[in-house]
Amino acid sequence: MLTRMRLQQLIFMVVACPAAYVGSVKADDWPQWRGAQHDGIADPAQKPPLKFSATENVHWVASIPGRGHGSPTIYGDRIFLATADEAARRQTLICLDRATGKRLWSREVHRGGFPNKSNRKASQASSTPACDGKRVFINFLNAGAVYTTAFDLNGKQLWQTKITDYILHQGFATSPAIYKSLLIVSADNKGGGAVCGLDRTDGSVAWRIDRPKYPNYASPVIYRINDIDQLIFQGCNLVSSYDPANGKKRWQVKGATTECVSSIVTDGVHVFTSGGYPRNHVSAMKADGSGEVVWENISRVYVPSMLVKDGYLFAIMDSGNAMCWKSDTGKQMWKERLNRTTSASPVLVGDRIYAVDEQGNFSVFKADPMNFKVLARNKLGDQVFATPVFCGGRIYARVAENNGDVRQEKLYCIGEK
């Protein structure tokens, strides 16, 4: 007889793991940026702690060499994380044991080739890996071009593919997305970027879309909308939908802004975009390709991605304010002060939203459109840019701690003791 928790887990697996992803992913895995379904929604059956700190509810802490702003990717008993040693100019993928945090292997992907300038908040390892259960994939900007590299789970490099030349503006941060037999990668930039579908086994280019000559930082996401799989992309003054199987354009309309960082979310009827240059905007556009903007406002949700739950849109603004709108009308339900300046995206776990600001203030609030209620406030680390991951009842948080002039990144595994 199924327990209620197990039934919730099975429902989550059906909802969160459509044909767009490989079939072996489990509810307690986090295989790519924002989870299996790209939406920042974690398994609702799990119970991560409300209260935690560097000494409370800590299972283990792993020191991470170098610097990076990408999230951890978790598959089975392994954790994958990208990092960069800026002094040695070395970009690396590391693998940790999920149970203990012990480093299993570290593989240098690139040496040298770092750009001379970038946004002060950027890192040379801001992408989140993706894992299909057999291979792990990572994007890096190096030597004026973006490359995607694949390793097996034991750290053997399988292939490396150049995606496009890249003219640096603010930085590079887009993460790969898994779709059936393909890996979807993107690299918009001022030189004219590309979105590509790569064969996961050998890295060959199955299809390629040339993009406008604008800087943009949004990662590709795939949703099943109107009973078809759609690769939805925002930025370069466009909202675009492509067939992820072959790269053919389904629809494309003017919208969004030039530069976007956040990933699009959807309620199945609308796609919700946000951007911050040259103007601030949050908008709801019909997902039927008509180009109809149902509502729009000028809230600055430039970097953190948003969340959709039960007909409402939740967001953490760059300023740290929390906001909620009715998703079909844009009616503002509330706007409340929560944290300080924020780069990481919020994560929904059941009826709780976890959000962390750049100073390591982790807040938990109720995903309630009628009443804003903070459930807990925690502190972890001195600097946080990476979005935390929630799976198997644990929180995996990449933070930096300062000891005088020495900055040390760490990955915390948090869970009820």
N, C-alpha and C positions, 0 to 999 in steps of 0.2 A: 504493500500500500504506500502511495507516495505521501511524503510529508509535505506540509505547506511550503517549507523552504525549498525542497527539491523541485516542487512544481513551479515555483517562481524562477528557479534556475533554468529549468527546461523552457519556460516561456521566454525568458531573456535570450536564451541561445537561438530560438527560432526567430525572434524579432531582430536581434543584433547581428545575426550571421546569415544574411541572405546569400543568393547565388553570387553576388558581387565579390564575396570573399571565399577563400578556400574552406572546405567543409570541416576540417579537423580542429578549428579553433574552439577553445572551451570558454566557459563563462568566467573562469578565473585566470584567463590570459588577457594581455593587453598588447596586441600584435603590431600596432602602428599608431601614428599620430591621432590622438583623440579616441582611440579604441577601435574595435573591429568595425563599427559603423560610422566612424568619423565624427560622431556627434557629441562627444564628451560625457556620455551617459554610461555609468558603470552598472554592473550587476546589482539589481536592487535587493537581492537576498542577502548580500554581505553586510556586516556590521563593523565598519571601521570605527575606531574610537573618536569620541567627541573631544576628549582632552588628551593632550600630548605635549611633550617638550623634548629637549635634548637628554633628559633624564627620566622621563615618564613615558611608559608604554613603548619603549624602544626594544626591538628584537635584535637588531644589529646596526652597525654603522660602518660603512666602507669609505676609505679615503680615495678620492678620485684625482688622478694627476691632471695637471693642466686646467683648462677652462672650457666650458661649453654651456650652451643654453638649451640644448635639445632635451627632451624627456627620455626617461628609460623606456625600453620596449621589453615586454615580458612574455615569454613563451615557454610553457612546460617548466623545467627546472632551471631556466637560464634567464639572465637579464643582460640586455645589450645597451651600450651607451657610447655616444661619440664624444670625443674630447680633443683638445688642441693644446700643445705646448707652444706658447707664443714666443718664448725665448729661443727654443730650438727649432721653431718653425716646423713643427711636426703635427700632423693630423692622424688620429688614431681611433680605432674601434676596439672597445674592451668588452669582455664577457665576464659576468659574475655569477656565482652560484646563488640561486634564489633563496635557499634555506639559510645560508650563513653569511652571504656577502663576500665570500672569498673570491679573489680574482682567479678565473680559470685560464684566461688567455688575453693577450693584448697584441693587436696587429697594426703596424704602421701602414697607413693608406697613402699618405703623401708626405714628402719632406721638402722644405723650401716652398717657393711659389706663393708666399703670403702676400696679399695686397698691402700697399703702404699706408692706406688710410681707410677708415670706415666710421660708421656711427659709433659714438662712445659706448652705446649699450650693446653693440653687436659683438659676437664672438666668431671665431673661426670654426666653430663646431655647433651651429645652432639648429641643425636638422635632427629629426627623430628617426631612428632606424625603423625598418619594417621587416617582419619575419613571417615566412610562410610555413614554418615547421621543418623545412629542410635547408633553407638558405636565409641569410640575413643581409639586408641591403641598406646602403647609406649613401647620401649625397654630400659632396664637399665642393666648395669653390676653391680652385687652386690654379696658379699660373695663368690667370685670365680666362679660365674656362670652368664649367661645371661638369663634374664626373660622377657617375653612379658606379659603385663597386659592390660586388657580391662575394660573400664568404659562406662556407658551409658552417655548421654549428660547432665544429671543432677548430675553426679559425683558419682554414685553408682558403686562400683567395681563388675564386672560380672565374671571375671575369671583371673587367672594368670598361665602361663605355663613356665616351665623351658625348655630352648632351648638346652643348652649345658654347660658343665663346661668350664671355660675360663682362660687360662694362660695369664696374662697381659704382654704386651710388650710395646706398646706406649700409648694405651688407648682403648676405645671402642666408636664407633660412628654410627654404621649402623642403618638405619631407616626402618620401616616396609613398605611394598607395598601391596596395595589391588588388588586382582585379582578375579573377579566374587565372588564366595562364600568363597574364601580363603583369608588369610593374609599370605604373603610371608615374612619370616624373615631369617636373616643370622648372623653368628658369627664365622668367621674364626679366628683361633688362633694357637699358637704353640703346644697346646695339641691335635689338631685335632678338627676342628669345625664342623658346620653343616649349611645347608640351609634347611628350613622346610616350608611346607605348613600347616597352621593351619586353622581349621574350625572357622570362625569368630564368630559363635554364642556361642560356648562353649570352644574354645581354644584347642580342641583335635587335635592331630597330624595326619593329613591326609596322609602326606608323609614326608620322611626325606632323605636327601643326606649327607653322611659323606664326609668331606672335608680333604685335605692334612694338615699336621702338619706345617703350616706356619702362621705367623701373616699377616693379611690383613684387610682392612677397607672399602672396597667398599660396597655400598648398592645395593640390588637387584633391577633391573628395568625390566619391561616387555614391549616389542614392538611387533607389528604385522609386520613381515618381511616375504617376499615370501608367503604371504597369510596364514601364520600360526602364532600363538602367541608363542613368545619365551621369556623365562626368561634368560636374558643375564648377565653374571657375569665375572668379570676380577680379576686377582690376583692369588697368589700361583703358578706363572709361567704358568698360563693357561688362555685361553679364552673359556668359556663354555656356551653352550646353553641347557636349559632344557625345557621340556614341563611343564608350570606352573600349569597345571591341575593335574598332577600326579607325577611330579618330574623325569620322565624318561629322560635320556640324549638324546638330539637330535644330538649334535655334541660337540666335545671338542678337542682343538688343543693347542700345545705349543705356547705361545705368552705372551704378556704383561710382567710383571715383578713379583717379589715375593710380594712386598707390593704396593698396590694401594689404593688411597683414593677416587678419583673421580669416578663418575658414567659414564658408557658407553653411547655414543650417536650414532645415526644412520641416514643415509640418505635413508635407504631402500635397498641399494645395499651393502654398507660397514658398519662395526661397527668400531668406533673410540675409541681406548684405550689410556690411558696415565698412567704413573707411575713414581716413583722416587727412588725406592730401589730394587736391588743394582745398578741400572742404570736408567738414565733418558730416557724416550722415549715417543713419540707420534706416533701412527701407524694407518694405515687404513687396515683392513682385510676384505676380501670378506665375506659376511654374508651367504654364501651358505654352510658353513661347510667344505670347501675345505682346509682351513688353509692357503690359499694364502695371503701373506702380500703384498699389492699393493704398499705401500710406508711407510717409517718410517724415523724419525729423532730423535735427542737427546735433544729436547727441554724439559725443566723441567716444566711440568704441572702436578705436583704431587697431590696437594690438590684441587684446583678449578676444577670443571667439565666444559666441553666445550659446545659449541653451534653450531648447523648446520642451515644454512639458504641459500636456493637457490643455492646449489652446492658449498658452501664455508664453511669452518670450522673456527670458531673464538674461541680464547682462551685468558685467562689471566694467564700468567705464575706466579709461586710462587713469583718471583721477582717483580711482578707488571707490567711487560711489556705486552702490547697487541699484539696479533699476528693473522694473517689470512693466511690460505692456501686454495688452490683449492682442493676440497675434493676428486676428482677422481685421481689426479696426485701428490698431495703433494707440488705443486709449491708454494713457499712462495710469497704471494702478498705484505705483508709489516710486519714490526716489529717495534713497536714504544713504547717509554717510556710513561706510563700512570700514575701508582700509585706506592706505595711502597710495601713491603712484603704483600702478599695477601693469605688469607685462604678461604674467602667466594667465592662462584661461581657467575659468571655473569648471568644476566637475560635479555632476549630479549623481548622488547615490541615494536611491529611494526618494524620500521627501526632504533630503538635505542637500544643500549646495555648499561645497568647500571652495574657498577662495584664498589666495595668498598674494600679498603685495611684495614689492621689490625689497622691503626691509625684513622680510621673514615673518610678517604678521599673518598667521593662518586663522581665518574666521570661518565659522560654520553658521549658516542661517537656514531658516525654513523656506522650502520652495512653495510658499503660500502667496498667491496673488492678492489676497485680501488683507493680509497683515504681515508686516515685516517684523521678524523676530529672530534675533541673534541667539543661537544656542550655545556657542562657545567661542572663546578667543584664546589663541595659543601663540607661542613664539618659538621659531625654529630657525637658527642661522641668522646671519647678518645681511645676506643678500640673496634674493631668489628671483630668477628669470624663467626657470623651467617650469612647465606645467606638471603638477604631481600626478601620479598614476595610482588608481584604486582597483585592486583585484585581490581575490581570495581573502577578503576581510582585512587587508593591510594597505597602508599608504606608503608609497615609494616616492620620497621627496629629495630632489637634488638641490642642495643649498651650498652657500659659501660661508665660511666662518673666518673672521679676521682676528689674528693674534698679532697685535702691533701692525707692522707693515707686511706681514705674511698673510696671504690669502690662501685658504685651503678649501677646495670643494669636497663635499661629502654626499653620499647617498644614504639616507636614513630609511630603514624599514620599520614602520610604526604599526603596532597592532595591540589589541587588548592582551594583557598578560594573564 
